[in-house]
Amino acid sequence: MRLRVEFTTEPFDLDEPPAHALAAREVIEGAALDAVDVGPFGNTAEGGADEVLTAVDALLRKALQAGATRVSLQVNVVGEGDK
């Protein structure tokens, strides 16, 4: 099964990325995922179910430890032709 995760962390800071956002991005960028896209208002990544779920667990833990007060995420099952 292939999954896509989309997530944001809060609180926002438009002047510079907060520690919780950097921690979450570091987890996603270091995970065994593909189609990773990080941005100021949202992040997405795709990969196998085990890899995505492992990364989601780590990003929740790290972002909350780094000061996130909210983590919003959505996980979708995607087919090979979905983008």
N, C-alpha and C positions, 0 to 999 in steps of 0.2 A: 504494500500500500504506500502511496506517495501522499505527503501532506504539505500544505502551505500554512505558515504561521505569519500573522500580521500582528504587530504590537507597538504600543507606545508606553512611555513611562512619564509619570508626573511627580512633582510639579515641573512645569515648563520654565525655561529661562532662555529668552531669545538672544541674550548677549553672548552666552557661552554655554556649551553643553554641561549639564550638571553631572556629578559623579555617578549617579544612578543610571543615567542614559549611557555614559561611557562604559560602565560595567556591563550593561545589557548588550551593547553593541560588540564589546570585546568577546563575550560568550558566543554570540551568533557568528561573528567573523572567524572565530577559532574553531567552530564546530565543523563536523564533516557534512556540511550542507552545500547546496548549490543554489544558484539564482538568488544570491543574497543582495539585497538593496537596502542600504541604510540612508536615512534622511532626517531632516530636522523635525518633521511632524509624523513620522511613521517609518516602520521598518518591516521588511518582508524577507522570507527565506523559504526555500523548498528543499525537500529531501525525503529519504525513506522514513517510515513511521518511527522506528526506533531512534534514529538520529534526531529527528525533530522533537520527539517527546523528551529525550535526554537533554537537548538544548533548552527546551522550555523550562524544565525543572531547574536547570542551572541558572538561567537568566532570571527567573523569579527570585530565587534565593539571593543571587548577587545584587540584583537591583534593589531589593528590599533592604538588604544589609547596607547598601550604599546610600540609603535615604529616600528611596521612592515611597511616596504615600499612596500611589495607585499605579497598577500595571493593567492596562487594557489589552486583551489579546483575543484573537480569533484564530481557530485552527480549522482548516477545510481539507477534505479529501479531494485530491485533484487527479484527473486522468492525464494520460501522456500528452494529449492535445490541448489541455487547458493552459491558459496563461493568466 
